[in-house]
Amino acid sequence: MDIHEDSGTQNFEDKKPKVMTPEKKDDNQASKGEEEKSDDVKQIGEGGEKKEKKRKRRSTGKNREGGEGYKRYVYKVLKQVHPELGMSAKAMVVLNNYMNDMFDRLADEAAKLAMYTARKTLSSREIQGAVKLVLPGELGKHAMAEGTKAVSNYLSKNAARSNK
């Protein structure tokens, strides 16, 4: 397709390229929080006029959608097991990262197993196979038993709710 055709396409050769320069702020004008959040950019367009445009920044891990990760659930389990104990913020971050890592490993392995069997849907069979492959020995057996127990508890509670 030629860019000079008159079929609704733009002629890119006639336009001058825009030069983008980062805007500098005085240290006295902007506070520290504003400096971190704003990505102001000046664009020098046709005729040397300057236009201000804001770029969207990628969100950091803290502002990620999906909430706080596993922190809430780790805290609930801690209080069930040892109500008198607490946990530091750094320890909670370590456990949250560990949970994210294990989730990624299990999901990747389950996806491979589904791909090998030419299936597009992950079932409990693929998840159980992934647990056996990722977690060694007794740890895998205990994880399988706890997972099976959790699913059966969920199904029994869900069935009881639907009967009411």
C-alpha positions as CSV (number, residue, x, y, z in Angstrom):
1,M,0.0,0.0,0.0
2,D,1.5,3.3,-1.1
3,I,1.4,6.2,1.4
4,H,0.6,8.7,-1.4
5,E,-2.7,7.0,-2.3
6,D,-5.8,9.0,-1.7
7,S,-7.7,6.2,0.1
8,G,-7.9,8.0,3.5
9,T,-4.3,7.4,4.5
10,Q,-2.1,10.2,5.7
11,N,0.9,11.5,3.8
12,F,3.6,11.2,6.4
13,E,6.3,12.9,4.3
14,D,4.7,16.4,4.5
15,K,4.7,16.5,8.3
16,K,7.7,17.7,10.2
17,P,8.8,15.3,13.0
18,K,8.1,16.5,16.5
19,V,11.1,16.9,18.9
20,M,10.4,15.8,22.4
21,T,12.3,17.4,25.3
22,P,11.8,16.7,29.0
23,E,10.5,19.6,30.9
24,K,12.7,20.8,33.8
25,K,11.2,22.0,37.0
26,D,12.7,24.2,39.7
27,D,13.4,22.5,43.0
28,N,11.5,25.2,44.7
29,Q,8.4,24.9,42.6
30,A,7.6,21.2,42.8
31,S,7.4,19.1,45.8
32,K,9.2,15.7,46.0
33,G,5.9,13.8,45.4
34,E,5.1,15.8,42.3
35,E,8.5,15.2,40.8
36,E,8.0,11.5,41.2
37,K,4.5,11.3,39.7
38,S,4.7,13.7,36.7
39,D,6.3,13.0,33.4
40,D,5.7,16.3,31.6
41,V,7.0,16.5,28.1
42,K,7.3,19.5,25.8
43,Q,6.7,18.9,22.2
44,I,8.1,21.3,19.7
45,G,5.8,21.1,16.7
46,E,5.4,22.9,13.4
47,G,6.3,26.6,13.6
48,G,8.3,26.2,16.8
49,E,5.3,26.3,19.1
50,K,5.5,24.3,22.3
51,K,2.8,22.0,23.4
52,E,2.7,20.3,26.8
53,K,1.7,16.7,27.0
54,K,1.6,14.3,29.9
55,R,2.8,10.7,29.4
56,K,1.2,7.9,31.3
57,R,3.5,6.1,33.7
58,R,3.5,2.4,34.2
59,S,2.1,1.5,37.6
60,T,4.5,0.1,40.1
61,G,3.9,-3.1,42.0
62,K,2.4,-1.3,45.0
63,N,-0.4,0.3,42.9
64,R,-1.1,-2.9,40.9
65,E,-4.7,-3.9,40.4
66,G,-5.7,-7.0,42.4
67,G,-5.2,-5.6,45.9
68,E,-2.5,-6.5,48.3
69,G,-1.6,-9.9,47.0
70,Y,-1.5,-12.7,49.6
71,K,-0.8,-10.5,52.6
72,R,-4.4,-10.5,53.9
73,Y,-4.6,-14.3,53.7
74,V,-1.2,-14.9,55.2
75,Y,-2.2,-12.8,58.1
76,K,-5.5,-14.6,58.6
77,V,-3.8,-18.0,58.6
78,L,-1.2,-16.7,61.0
79,K,-3.9,-15.6,63.4
80,Q,-5.6,-19.0,63.1
81,V,-2.5,-20.9,63.9
82,H,-0.8,-18.5,66.4
83,P,-3.2,-15.7,67.5
84,E,-0.6,-14.2,69.8
85,L,2.1,-13.7,67.1
86,G,2.6,-10.9,64.6
87,M,4.7,-10.5,61.5
88,S,6.9,-7.6,60.3
89,A,6.3,-5.9,57.0
90,K,9.5,-7.2,55.5
91,A,8.6,-10.8,56.4
92,M,5.2,-10.3,54.9
93,V,6.8,-9.0,51.7
94,V,9.0,-12.1,51.6
95,L,6.1,-14.4,52.0
96,N,4.0,-12.5,49.4
97,N,6.9,-12.8,46.9
98,Y,7.2,-16.5,47.7
99,M,3.5,-17.1,47.1
100,N,3.7,-15.2,43.8
101,D,6.7,-17.3,42.8
102,M,5.0,-20.6,43.6
103,F,1.8,-19.5,41.8
104,D,3.8,-18.7,38.7
105,R,5.7,-22.0,38.9
106,L,2.6,-24.1,39.3
107,A,0.7,-22.2,36.6
108,D,3.6,-22.6,34.1
109,E,3.9,-26.3,34.8
110,A,0.1,-26.8,34.6
111,A,0.0,-24.9,31.3
112,K,2.8,-27.2,29.9
113,L,0.9,-30.3,31.0
114,A,-2.3,-29.0,29.3
115,M,-0.3,-28.2,26.1
116,Y,1.2,-31.7,26.0
117,T,-2.3,-33.2,26.1
118,A,-3.6,-30.7,23.6
119,R,-6.1,-29.2,26.0
120,K,-7.0,-25.5,26.3
121,T,-8.6,-25.7,29.8
122,L,-6.7,-26.3,33.0
123,S,-8.4,-28.8,35.2
124,S,-7.7,-30.2,38.6
125,R,-5.7,-33.0,36.9
126,E,-3.2,-30.5,35.5
127,I,-2.9,-28.6,38.7
128,Q,-2.3,-31.9,40.7
129,G,0.3,-33.0,38.1
130,A,2.0,-29.6,38.4
131,V,2.1,-29.9,42.2
132,K,3.7,-33.3,42.0
133,L,6.4,-32.0,39.6
134,V,7.1,-28.7,41.4
135,L,7.0,-29.7,45.0
136,P,9.3,-32.6,46.1
137,G,8.4,-35.7,48.1
138,E,6.3,-35.3,51.3
139,L,5.7,-31.6,50.7
140,G,3.9,-32.4,47.4
141,K,1.8,-35.1,49.1
142,H,0.8,-32.8,51.9
143,A,0.0,-30.0,49.4
144,M,-2.2,-32.5,47.4
145,A,-4.1,-33.6,50.5
146,E,-4.7,-30.0,51.7
147,G,-5.8,-28.9,48.2
148,T,-8.2,-31.8,47.8
149,K,-9.6,-31.1,51.3
150,A,-10.0,-27.4,50.5
151,V,-11.9,-28.1,47.2
152,S,-14.2,-30.6,48.9
153,N,-15.0,-28.2,51.7
154,Y,-15.7,-25.5,49.1
155,L,-18.0,-27.8,47.1
156,S,-19.9,-29.0,50.2
157,K,-20.5,-25.4,51.5
158,N,-21.5,-24.3,48.0
159,A,-24.0,-27.2,47.7
160,A,-25.4,-26.4,51.2
161,R,-26.0,-22.8,50.1
162,S,-27.7,-23.7,46.9
163,N,-30.1,-26.1,48.8
164,K,-31.4,-23.3,51.1
